[in-house]
């Protein structure tokens, strides 16, 4: 019996912190390692890879959408799912991330629509950046992203990494692995099996699709 094989899944892991070795960049790499451990591909990128000016309608009318936003659009279109790992600034998301989302939303159709998305954060504070993630859900869900209900927030993050950038506590590694693996399993199911996708859309309150039982294999 020939068992059908599917094309590999590709995950875009976006660190919303510009510093190369920030707490959130470290957490992004840990998430990518978990994804790759499940046999899929993870592309780790930073907001610095998508430089854009502050959104201005006159600037867009005169010069169009900037190259940084076009680059992120292409990355999103090449990905099956998105993981955003973001710091918390003053109880909300970083302005540079919101600005980038605003620019990318100017494309039609915009690539956040229907994108399976997991939100994560790391912070020295006791809340672990969780308030920033709740703020981040708002524009992403407004744009039609299917934001995973569970979020991962790492509190006291400055004390939770080893010298080589890995999580230092067994229970944290386990919680991260469970969150990311469950998300990966959902992405796999909704990518390859539209009936599972329809059930997930219904749970999120989104309109059902009319796709068949199974997506043809590559």
MARVOMI-832531 format. One record per residue: residue number from 1; x, y negated, z of N, C-alpha, C in turn; residue in one letter. Coordinates in steps of 0.02 Angstrom, whole numbers, plus 32768, in hexadecimal, padded with zeros to 4 digits. Atoms other than C-alpha are relative to their C-alpha. Layout:
[NUM; [X; Y; Z]; [X; Y; Z]; [X; Y; Z]; 'a'],
...
END
This chain:
[1; [802A; 803C; 8000]; [8000; 8000; 8000]; [802C; 7FC2; 8000]; 'x'],
[2; [7FDB; 803E; 8003]; [8043; 7F56; 7FCF]; [7FE1; 7FCD; 8030]; 'x'],
[3; [8018; 8033; 7FD1]; [8033; 7ED8; 805D]; [8010; 7FBB; 7FE2]; 'x'],
[4; [7FF3; 8041; 801F]; [801C; 7E27; 8017]; [802E; 7FD6; 802C]; 'x'],
[5; [7FD4; 802D; 7FDB]; [80A1; 7DAA; 8048]; [7FEC; 7FB8; 7FF1]; 'x'],
[6; [8012; 8046; 8007]; [8082; 7CF2; 8063]; [803E; 7FD6; 7FF7]; 'x'],
[7; [7FC8; 802F; 8003]; [80EF; 7C5F; 803A]; [8011; 7FEA; 8047]; 'x'],
[8; [7FEC; 8015; 7FBD]; [8153; 7C23; 80D1]; [7FDE; 7FBE; 8014]; 'x'],
[9; [801B; 803E; 7FE6]; [8106; 7B9D; 813F]; [8039; 7FCF; 800E]; 'x'],
[10; [7FCE; 8034; 7FF4]; [8162; 7AF8; 814F]; [7FE2; 7FCD; 8031]; 'x'],
[11; [8016; 802F; 7FCD]; [8154; 7A88; 81E8]; [802D; 7FC2; 7FFF]; 'x'],
[12; [7FDB; 803E; 7FFB]; [8188; 79D1; 81EF]; [8000; 7FEC; 804A]; 'x'],
[13; [7FF9; 8012; 7FBA]; [81CA; 79A5; 829D]; [801D; 7FBA; 8003]; 'x'],
[14; [7FEE; 8046; 8002]; [81D0; 78E9; 82B2]; [800F; 7FE7; 8047]; 'x'],
[15; [7FEE; 8022; 7FC1]; [822E; 7898; 8343]; [7FF1; 7FB6; 7FF8]; 'x'],
[16; [8012; 8047; 8004]; [81E3; 77EC; 8364]; [8031; 7FD4; 8026]; 'x'],
[17; [7FCA; 8027; 7FE1]; [8280; 77B6; 83C0]; [803A; 7FFB; 7FCF]; 'x'],
[18; [7FCB; 800A; 8031]; [8309; 776A; 8355]; [8044; 8018; 8017]; 'x'],
[19; [7FBE; 7FEC; 7FE8]; [839A; 779C; 83C5]; [800E; 8049; 7FEE]; 'x'],
[20; [7FEF; 7FBE; 8019]; [83F4; 7836; 8382]; [7FFB; 8036; 8036]; 'x'],
[21; [8001; 7FCE; 7FCB]; [8402; 788D; 842A]; [7FD0; 7FEC; 8038]; 'x'],
[22; [8032; 8013; 7FCF]; [8369; 7847; 8481]; [7FDE; 803D; 801E]; 'x'],
[23; [8025; 7FC9; 7FE0]; [82FF; 78B2; 84F5]; [7FCD; 801E; 7FCF]; 'x'],
[24; [8032; 7FE6; 802F]; [8279; 78BF; 846F]; [8020; 8022; 7FC3]; 'x'],
[25; [7FDC; 7FDD; 8036]; [82F8; 78ED; 83E8]; [8015; 8045; 8017]; 'x'],
[26; [7FEF; 7FBE; 7FE6]; [8333; 797A; 8458]; [7FC3; 802D; 8002]; 'x'],
[27; [803D; 7FD7; 7FFD]; [8281; 79B5; 8474]; [7FE9; 8014; 7FBA]; 'x'],
[28; [8012; 7FEF; 8045]; [8261; 79AD; 83B8]; [8029; 803B; 7FE7]; 'x'],
[29; [7FD6; 7FC8; 8015]; [82F5; 7A21; 839A]; [7FEB; 8041; 8021]; 'x'],
[30; [8018; 7FC4; 7FDE]; [82B2; 7A9A; 841D]; [7FC1; 801A; 7FDF]; 'x'],
[31; [803D; 7FEB; 8023]; [8209; 7A9C; 83C5]; [8012; 8020; 7FBD]; 'x'],
[32; [7FEB; 7FE4; 8040]; [825F; 7ABB; 831E]; [801E; 8046; 8009]; 'x'],
[33; [7FE3; 7FBE; 7FF3]; [82C2; 7B4C; 8369]; [7FCA; 8034; 800B]; 'x'],
[34; [8038; 7FD1; 7FF3]; [821F; 7B9B; 83A5]; [7FDD; 8012; 7FBF]; 'x'],
[35; [8021; 7FF3; 8040]; [81CF; 7B88; 82FA]; [802A; 802F; 7FD5]; 'x'],
[36; [7FD4; 7FD5; 8029]; [8265; 7BD4; 82A2]; [8006; 8045; 801E]; 'x'],
[37; [8001; 7FBF; 7FE0]; [8264; 7C60; 8322]; [7FC4; 802A; 7FED]; 'x'],
[38; [803B; 7FDD; 8018]; [81B7; 7C8B; 82E1]; [8005; 8012; 7FB6]; 'x'],
[39; [7FF5; 7FED; 8045]; [81FF; 7C9E; 8233]; [7FEE; 7FCB; 7FCC]; 'x'],
[40; [8013; 8034; 802E]; [81CB; 7BF7; 81E7]; [8036; 7FCB; 7FFA]; 'x'],
[41; [7FCF; 8035; 800C]; [8227; 7B5B; 81AC]; [7FEB; 7FC1; 8026]; 'x'],
[42; [800D; 803F; 7FDC]; [8235; 7ABD; 8217]; [8031; 7FCB; 7FE7]; 'x'],
[43; [7FD7; 8038; 8016]; [8276; 7A19; 81CF]; [7FFC; 7FC9; 8035]; 'x'],
[44; [7FFE; 8031; 7FCA]; [82AC; 79A4; 825C]; [8014; 7FBD; 7FE2]; 'x'],
[45; [7FF3; 8043; 801A]; [82A4; 78EB; 8230]; [7FF5; 7FCD; 8038]; 'x'],
[46; [8007; 8037; 7FD0]; [82A9; 7844; 828B]; [7FDC; 7FC6; 7FE0]; 'x'],
[47; [801E; 803D; 801C]; [8249; 77A3; 8278]; [8034; 7FD6; 7FDB]; 'x'],
[48; [7FCC; 8026; 8023]; [82F0; 775A; 8242]; [8008; 8015; 7FB7]; 'x'],
[49; [7FFC; 7FE9; 8046]; [82E2; 77C2; 81A3]; [7FCC; 7FDF; 7FD4]; 'x'],
[50; [8038; 801D; 8025]; [8248; 775D; 8171]; [7FF9; 7FB6; 8010]; 'x'],
[51; [8000; 8046; 7FEF]; [8277; 76A7; 8189]; [7FCE; 7FD9; 7FD6]; 'x'],
[52; [8032; 802A; 8022]; [81E9; 762E; 815F]; [7FFC; 7FBE; 8025]; 'x'],
[53; [800B; 803F; 7FDD]; [81C8; 7576; 8184]; [7FBE; 8002; 8026]; 'x'],
[54; [8041; 8006; 7FE0]; [8139; 7541; 81F3]; [7FC9; 7FFA; 7FCB]; 'x'],
[55; [8033; 8001; 8034]; [8096; 755C; 8196]; [7FE6; 7FB9; 7FF5]; 'x'],
[56; [8018; 8042; 8014]; [805F; 74C1; 8137]; [7FDD; 8008; 7FBD]; 'x'],
[57; [8027; 7FF7; 803D]; [7FD6; 74BE; 80B5]; [801C; 7FD9; 7FC5]; 'x'],
[58; [7FE2; 8028; 8036]; [802B; 7434; 8051]; [803E; 8023; 7FE5]; 'x'],
[59; [7FC4; 7FDC; 8015]; [80CC; 7498; 804F]; [7FED; 803C; 7FD5]; 'x'],
[60; [8017; 7FC7; 8028]; [806E; 7531; 8011]; [7FE8; 7FEA; 7FBB]; 'x'],
[61; [801A; 8018; 8040]; [8017; 74CC; 7F89]; [8039; 7FEB; 7FD2]; 'x'],
[62; [7FC9; 8019; 8029]; [80BC; 7482; 7F4F]; [8031; 8036; 7FEC]; 'x'],
[63; [7FCB; 7FCF; 800C]; [812F; 7518; 7F5D]; [7FEA; 8049; 8002]; 'x'],
[64; [8017; 7FBB; 7FFC]; [80C4; 75B2; 7F74]; [8013; 8020; 8043]; 'x'],
[65; [7FF1; 7FDB; 7FC3]; [80DA; 7637; 7FFA]; [804B; 800F; 8001]; 'x'],
[66; [7FB7; 7FF9; 7FFF]; [8190; 7642; 8034]; [8017; 8048; 7FFA]; 'x'],
[67; [7FE4; 7FBE; 800D]; [8203; 76D3; 800F]; [7FFF; 802D; 803C]; 'x'],
[68; [8002; 7FD6; 7FC4]; [8208; 770E; 80C4]; [7FBD; 8022; 8009]; 'x'],
[69; [8042; 7FE2; 7FFB]; [814D; 772A; 80C4]; [7FF5; 8034; 7FC9]; 'x'],
[70; [8004; 7FCF; 8036]; [8157; 7780; 801B]; [8025; 8040; 8011]; 'x'],
[71; [7FD8; 7FC5; 7FEC]; [81DD; 77F3; 8060]; [7FD9; 802B; 8032]; 'x'],
[72; [8027; 7FD9; 7FD0]; [8171; 7825; 80F5]; [7FC4; 8021; 7FDF]; 'x'],
[73; [8038; 7FE3; 8025]; [80DD; 7840; 8082]; [8016; 8040; 7FDD]; 'x'],
[74; [7FE7; 7FC5; 8024]; [8145; 78B9; 801A]; [800F; 8039; 8031]; 'x'],
[75; [7FF0; 7FCD; 7FCE]; [8181; 7914; 80B7]; [7FC0; 8020; 801B]; 'x'],
[76; [8040; 7FE5; 7FE8]; [80CE; 7926; 80F6]; [7FDF; 802D; 7FCC]; 'x'],
[77; [801F; 7FD8; 8035]; [8092; 7966; 804F]; [8024; 8042; 7FF5]; 'x'],
[78; [7FDA; 7FC2; 8006]; [811B; 79EA; 8051]; [7FF8; 802E; 803C]; 'x'],
[79; [8006; 7FDA; 7FC1]; [80ED; 7A24; 8101]; [7FBB; 801E; 8007]; 'x'],
[80; [8040; 7FE2; 7FEE]; [8065; 7A98; 813E]; [7FE6; 7FE5; 8042]; 'x'],
[81; [8014; 801A; 7FBF]; [8062; 7A48; 81EA]; [8033; 7FCD; 8019]; 'x'],
[82; [7FD7; 8036; 7FE6]; [80A8; 79B7; 824D]; [8006; 8007; 804C]; 'x'],
[83; [7FF5; 8005; 7FB9]; [80F6; 79B0; 82FA]; [801F; 7FBB; 800D]; 'x'],
[84; [7FE6; 8043; 7FEF]; [810E; 7900; 8342]; [8017; 8002; 8048]; 'x'],
[85; [7FE3; 8002; 7FBD]; [8181; 78EE; 83D8]; [8010; 7FB7; 800F]; 'x'],
[86; [7FFD; 8048; 7FF9]; [816D; 783F; 841C]; [800C; 7FEA; 8048]; 'x'],
[87; [7FFB; 801F; 7FBF]; [81A8; 77D7; 84AE]; [7FC2; 7FD6; 8010]; 'x'],
[88; [8037; 802C; 7FEB]; [812E; 776C; 8511]; [801D; 7FBC; 8010]; 'x'],
[89; [7FEB; 8045; 7FF3]; [8145; 76B0; 850E]; [7FC6; 7FDA; 801F]; 'x'],
[90; [8033; 8028; 7FDE]; [80E0; 764F; 858E]; [7FBA; 8020; 7FFC]; 'x'],
[91; [8040; 7FDC; 7FFE]; [8059; 76D4; 8597]; [7FE2; 800E; 7FBC]; 'x'],
[92; [801B; 7FF4; 8043]; [8046; 76E6; 84DA]; [8038; 801B; 7FD4]; 'x'],
[93; [7FCF; 7FE6; 8030]; [80A0; 7720; 843D]; [8031; 7FC9; 7FED]; 'x'],
[94; [7FD2; 8034; 8019]; [8139; 76C6; 83F7]; [7FE2; 7FDA; 7FC6]; 'x'],
[95; [801A; 8028; 8037]; [810D; 7636; 8385]; [801A; 8015; 7FBC]; 'x'],
[96; [7FE3; 7FEB; 8040]; [8183; 7677; 82FE]; [7FDA; 803C; 7FE4]; 'x'],
[97; [8026; 7FC6; 8018]; [811E; 7719; 82F5]; [7FBB; 7FEA; 7FE7]; 'x'],
[98; [8042; 8018; 8016]; [8075; 76C0; 82EC]; [8006; 7FDB; 7FBE]; 'x'],
[99; [7FF6; 8025; 803E]; [80B9; 764D; 8265]; [800B; 802F; 7FC5]; 'x'],
[100; [7FF4; 7FCF; 8035]; [80F6; 76E2; 8200]; [7FC0; 8023; 7FEC]; 'x'],
[101; [8041; 7FE1; 800F]; [804D; 7736; 820F]; [7FD4; 7FD0; 7FD8]; 'x'],
[102; [8029; 8031; 8024]; [7FF8; 7696; 81D6]; [8015; 7FFA; 7FB7]; 'x'],
[103; [7FE9; 8005; 8045]; [8065; 768A; 813B]; [7FEC; 803E; 7FD8]; 'x'],
[104; [8010; 7FC2; 8024]; [804C; 7742; 810C]; [7FB5; 8006; 7FF3]; 'x'],
[105; [8048; 7FFC; 8009]; [7F91; 772F; 8123]; [7FE8; 7FD8; 7FC3]; 'x'],
[106; [8014; 8028; 803A]; [7F91; 76B7; 808E]; [7FFE; 8029; 7FC0]; 'x'],
[107; [8003; 7FD4; 803A]; [7FA9; 7747; 8015]; [7FBA; 801D; 7FF9]; 'x'],
[108; [8040; 7FE0; 800D]; [7F0E; 7791; 7FC3]; [8009; 803A; 7FD1]; 'x'],
[109; [8016; 7FEF; 7FBC]; [7EF1; 7819; 7FED]; [803B; 7FFD; 8030]; 'x'],
[110; [7FC8; 8004; 7FD1]; [7F57; 7805; 808C]; [8010; 8045; 801B]; 'x'],
[111; [7FEA; 7FBB; 7FF2]; [7FBC; 789D; 80C0]; [7FF3; 8019; 8046]; 'x'],
[112; [8011; 7FE8; 7FBD]; [7F85; 78A4; 8176]; [7FBE; 8027; 8000]; 'x'],
[113; [8042; 7FE0; 8002]; [7ED7; 78DF; 8143]; [8007; 804C; 7FFC]; 'x'],
[114; [7FFE; 7FB8; 7FFF]; [7EC3; 7996; 8171]; [8041; 801E; 801A]; 'x'],
[115; [7FBF; 7FE7; 7FEA]; [7F75; 79A3; 81B5]; [7FFB; 801C; 8047]; 'x'],
[116; [7FFC; 7FE2; 7FBE]; [7F86; 7A1D; 8246]; [8039; 7FE0; 8026]; 'x'],
[117; [7FD0; 802A; 7FDD]; [7FE2; 79B9; 82CB]; [8005; 8012; 804A]; 'x'],
[118; [7FF2; 7FF5; 7FB9]; [8032; 79DE; 8373]; [8025; 7FC4; 801B]; 'x'],
[119; [7FE1; 803A; 7FE1]; [8061; 7950; 83E9]; [8028; 8015; 803E]; 'x'],
[120; [7FD4; 7FF1; 7FC9]; [80F2; 7959; 8464]; [8023; 7FC1; 8017]; 'x'],
[121; [7FDD; 803A; 7FE6]; [814F; 78DF; 84D3]; [8031; 8014; 8036]; 'x'],
[122; [7FD1; 7FF9; 7FC9]; [81E1; 78D0; 854B]; [800C; 7FBC; 801E]; 'x'],
[123; [7FF8; 8041; 7FDF]; [81F6; 7848; 85CD]; [8020; 800B; 8044]; 'x'],
[124; [7FE7; 7FFC; 7FBC]; [8257; 7827; 866D]; [7FC8; 7FF9; 8034]; 'x'],
[125; [8037; 800B; 7FD1]; [81AF; 77FA; 86BD]; [7FDC; 8041; 8012]; 'x'],
[126; [8022; 7FC4; 7FE7]; [8142; 7874; 871D]; [7FC9; 8018; 7FD1]; 'x'],
[127; [8035; 7FEC; 802F]; [80B8; 7873; 8699]; [801B; 801D; 7FBF]; 'x'],
[128; [7FE1; 7FE1; 803A]; [8133; 78AB; 8614]; [7FEF; 7FE2; 7FBD]; 'x'],
[129; [8013; 801F; 8040]; [80F4; 7830; 8590]; [7FBB; 8012; 7FE8]; 'x'],
[130; [8041; 7FE7; 8014]; [8046; 787A; 858F]; [7FD0; 7FC9; 7FEA]; 'x'],
[131; [802D; 8036; 8013]; [7FEC; 77D3; 8586]; [800E; 7FE8; 7FB9]; 'x'],
[132; [7FEF; 8013; 8044]; [804B; 77A8; 84E9]; [7FE3; 8030; 7FCC]; 'x'],
[133; [801C; 7FCF; 802E]; [800F; 7849; 8499]; [7FB5; 7FF7; 7FF7]; 'x'],
[134; [8047; 800D; 8007]; [7F5A; 7822; 84BF]; [7FF3; 7FC3; 7FD3]; 'x'],
[135; [8006; 8039; 802E]; [7F72; 777A; 846A]; [800F; 8014; 7FB9]; 'x'],
[136; [7FED; 7FEA; 8044]; [7FC4; 77D0; 83D5]; [7FCA; 8029; 7FDF]; 'x'],
[137; [8036; 7FD8; 801C]; [7F31; 7846; 83BF]; [7FCF; 7FD4; 7FDA]; 'x'],
[138; [8036; 802A; 801C]; [7EBE; 77B3; 8395]; [800A; 7FF1; 7FB6]; 'x'],
[139; [7FF9; 800D; 8048]; [7F08; 7779; 82ED]; [8005; 8040; 7FD6]; 'x'],
[140; [7FF9; 7FC3; 8026]; [7F35; 782A; 82B8]; [7FBC; 8021; 7FF4]; 'x'],
[141; [8042; 7FE2; 8008]; [7E86; 786E; 82D8]; [7FD4; 7FD4; 7FD5]; 'x'],
[142; [8025; 802E; 802B]; [7E3C; 77D2; 8288]; [8010; 800D; 7FB7]; 'x'],
[143; [7FEB; 7FF3; 8045]; [7E9F; 77FE; 81EB]; [7FF2; 8047; 7FEA]; 'x'],
[144; [8015; 7FBD; 8014]; [7E5C; 78B0; 81EC]; [8031; 8037; 8011]; 'x'],
[145; [7FD2; 7FCB; 7FEB]; [7EF1; 790D; 8237]; [7FDB; 802F; 8030]; 'x'],
[146; [801D; 7FCE; 7FD1]; [7EC0; 79AD; 8293]; [8030; 8008; 803A]; 'x'],
[147; [7FD0; 8002; 7FC8]; [7F18; 7988; 8336]; [7FF0; 8038; 8031]; 'x'],
[148; [8006; 7FC6; 7FD4]; [7F35; 7A22; 83A0]; [7FEC; 7FE9; 8046]; 'x'],
[149; [8016; 8017; 7FBE]; [7EDA; 7A15; 8449]; [8036; 7FFF; 8035]; 'x'],
[150; [7FCB; 7FFD; 7FCE]; [7F6F; 7A4B; 84B1]; [803A; 7FD3; 7FEB]; 'x'],
[151; [7FC6; 802A; 800C]; [7FFE; 79CF; 84C1]; [8036; 8014; 8032]; 'x'],
[152; [7FC9; 7FEE; 7FD3]; [80AA; 79E9; 850E]; [8023; 7FC0; 8015]; 'x'],
[153; [7FDE; 803A; 7FE5]; [80EE; 7961; 8580]; [8034; 8016; 8033]; 'x'],
[154; [7FCA; 7FEC; 7FD4]; [8195; 7975; 85D6]; [8010; 7FC7; 8030]; 'x'],
[155; [7FF4; 8032; 7FCD]; [81A1; 7913; 8679]; [8048; 8004; 801A]; 'x'],
[156; [7FBC; 8004; 7FE4]; [8245; 78DC; 86CA]; [8032; 801E; 7FCE]; 'x'],
[157; [7FDD; 7FDE; 8037]; [8291; 790A; 8623]; [804B; 7FF5; 8003]; 'x'],
[158; [7FB8; 800E; 7FFC]; [833B; 78BB; 8647]; [8025; 8034; 802A]; 'x'],
[159; [7FE1; 7FCD; 7FD5]; [8359; 7947; 86C5]; [7FEF; 8047; 7FE9]; 'x'],
[160; [801A; 7FBF; 8014]; [830E; 79D6; 8661]; [8023; 801F; 7FC5]; 'x'],
[161; [7FDB; 7FE3; 8037]; [838F; 79F5; 85D9]; [8046; 8014; 8018]; 'x'],
[162; [7FBC; 7FEB; 7FF2]; [8432; 7A54; 85E2]; [8030; 7FD6; 7FD5]; 'x'],
[163; [7FCE; 8026; 8025]; [84D5; 7A0E; 859D]; [7FFB; 800B; 7FB4]; 'x'],
[164; [8006; 7FF2; 8047]; [84B3; 7A62; 84F6]; [7FBB; 7FEF; 7FE4]; 'x'],
[165; [803F; 8019; 801A]; [8406; 7A13; 84E7]; [7FC5; 802E; 8005]; 'x'],
[166; [8037; 7FD1; 7FF9]; [8399; 7AA5; 851A]; [7FDC; 7FF4; 8042]; 'x'],
[167; [8025; 8007; 7FC2]; [8311; 7AA7; 859E]; [8020; 802C; 8036]; 'x'],
[168; [7FD9; 7FDF; 7FCB]; [835D; 7AD8; 8645]; [7FD7; 8030; 802A]; 'x'],
[169; [802B; 7FD8; 7FD4]; [82C7; 7B29; 869B]; [7FDB; 8036; 7FD8]; 'x'],
[170; [8022; 7FC8; 8022]; [827E; 7BD3; 866D]; [7FB6; 7FF0; 7FF4]; 'x'],
[171; [8048; 800C; 8008]; [81CB; 7B9B; 868B]; [7FF2; 7FCB; 7FCB]; 'x'],
[172; [8008; 8032; 8034]; [81E2; 7B05; 8618]; [800A; 801F; 7FBB]; 'x'],
[173; [7FF5; 7FDE; 8040]; [822A; 7B70; 858D]; [7FC5; 802C; 7FEE]; 'x'],
[174; [803A; 7FD6; 800C]; [8198; 7BE7; 85A2]; [7FC4; 7FD7; 7FEB]; 'x'],
[175; [803A; 802A; 8011]; [8116; 7B5C; 859D]; [8008; 7FE2; 7FBB]; 'x'],
[176; [7FF3; 8019; 8043]; [8167; 7B10; 8504]; [7FF4; 8036; 7FCC]; 'x'],
[177; [8007; 7FC9; 8030]; [816E; 7BB8; 84AC]; [7FB6; 8012; 7FF5]; 'x'],
[178; [8047; 7FEF; 8006]; [80B7; 7BDD; 84D1]; [7FDB; 7FCB; 7FD8]; 'x'],
[179; [8023; 8036; 8024]; [807B; 7B32; 8495]; [8010; 8000; 7FB6]; 'x'],
[180; [7FEC; 8004; 8046]; [80E0; 7B30; 83F5]; [7FEB; 803F; 7FDA]; 'x'],
[181; [8012; 7FC2; 8022]; [80C2; 7BE8; 83CB]; [7FB6; 8004; 7FF3]; 'x'],
[182; [8049; 8000; 800B]; [8006; 7BD8; 83E3]; [7FED; 7FD1; 7FC7]; 'x'],
[183; [800D; 802E; 8038]; [8007; 7B41; 8370]; [8015; 801F; 7FBE]; 'x'],
[184; [7FE8; 7FE0; 803D]; [806F; 7B9E; 82EF]; [7FCF; 8036; 7FE9]; 'x'],
[185; [8030; 7FCC; 8011]; [7FF5; 7C30; 82F6]; [7FC0; 7FE3; 7FE2]; 'x'],
[186; [803B; 8020; 801B]; [7F64; 7BBA; 82D8]; [800D; 7FE7; 7FB9]; 'x'],
[187; [7FEF; 8018; 8043]; [7FBC; 7B6B; 8243]; [8002; 803A; 7FCF]; 'x'],
[188; [7FFD; 7FC6; 802C]; [7FDE; 7C17; 81FB]; [7FBA; 8018; 7FEE]; 'x'],
[189; [8044; 7FE8; 800C]; [7F28; 7C4C; 820F]; [7FD9; 7FD1; 7FD2]; 'x'],
[190; [8028; 802F; 8027]; [7EDD; 7BAD; 81C7]; [801E; 7FF2; 7FBB]; 'x'],
[191; [7FE2; 8008; 8043]; [7F59; 7BA7; 8136]; [7FEF; 803B; 7FD3]; 'x'],
[192; [8008; 7FC5; 8029]; [7F41; 7C59; 80FB]; [7FB9; 801C; 7FFF]; 'x'],
[193; [8043; 7FE3; 7FFA]; [7E8F; 7C81; 8132]; [7FCD; 7FC9; 800A]; 'x'],
[194; [802E; 8038; 7FFB]; [7E0E; 7BFB; 810B]; [7FC5; 800B; 802F]; 'x'],
[195; [8036; 7FF6; 7FCF]; [7D89; 7C4F; 8178]; [8016; 7FE8; 8045]; 'x'],
[196; [7FE4; 801A; 7FC1]; [7DFA; 7C2A; 820D]; [8003; 7FB4; 7FFD]; 'x'],
[197; [7FFD; 8048; 8009]; [7E11; 7B7C; 81C8]; [7FBB; 7FE1; 800A]; 'x'],
[198; [8043; 801A; 7FF8]; [7D55; 7B62; 81BF]; [7FEA; 8000; 8049]; 'x'],
[199; [8011; 7FFD; 7FB9]; [7D40; 7B9A; 8274]; [8023; 7FC8; 8026]; 'x'],
[200; [7FDA; 8034; 7FDF]; [7DC8; 7B21; 82AA]; [7FE3; 7FBB; 7FF0]; 'x'],
[201; [801F; 803F; 8013]; [7D79; 7A92; 8248]; [7FBF; 7FF6; 8026]; 'x'],
[202; [803F; 8006; 7FDC]; [7CD1; 7AB8; 829A]; [800D; 7FEE; 8049]; 'x'],
[203; [7FEE; 8010; 7FBA]; [7D24; 7AB3; 8346]; [8012; 7FB6; 8006]; 'x'],
[204; [7FEC; 8046; 7FFF]; [7D6D; 7A08; 831B]; [7FC8; 7FD1; 7FEB]; 'x'],
[205; [8037; 8029; 8016]; [7CC5; 79CC; 82DA]; [8008; 7FE4; 7FBB]; 'x'],
[206; [7FF5; 8017; 8045]; [7D01; 79BA; 8227]; [7FD4; 8028; 7FD0]; 'x'],
[207; [802B; 7FDE; 8030]; [7C9A; 79E7; 818D]; [801D; 8043; 7FE9]; 'x'],
[208; [7FE6; 7FBF; 8017]; [7CA8; 7A9F; 8157]; [8014; 7FFC; 7FB7]; 'x'],
[209; [7FED; 7FFB; 8047]; [7CFD; 7ACD; 80B4]; [7FDC; 803B; 7FE1]; 'x'],
[210; [8021; 7FCA; 8024]; [7CC0; 7B46; 8030]; [8032; 8031; 7FE3]; 'x'],
[211; [7FCC; 7FD5; 801B]; [7D61; 7BA7; 8018]; [7FEE; 8049; 800A]; 'x'],
[212; [800E; 7FB9; 7FFC]; [7D64; 7C63; 8002]; [8020; 801D; 803F]; 'x'],
[213; [7FE8; 7FDF; 7FC4]; [7D97; 7CE3; 8084]; [804B; 7FFA; 8009]; 'x'],
[214; [7FB7; 7FF7; 7FFB]; [7E4F; 7CE5; 805C]; [8023; 7FD7; 7FCB]; 'x'],
[215; [7FD8; 8026; 8030]; [7ECF; 7C75; 800A]; [802E; 802F; 7FDA]; 'x'],
[216; [7FD3; 7FD4; 8025]; [7F2A; 7CCE; 7F7D]; [8049; 7FF7; 8015]; 'x'],
[217; [7FBA; 8003; 7FED]; [7FDD; 7CF9; 7FA4]; [802A; 7FE5; 7FC7]; 'x'],
[218; [7FD3; 801C; 8033]; [806E; 7CA6; 7F4B]; [8021; 8038; 7FD9]; 'x'],
END
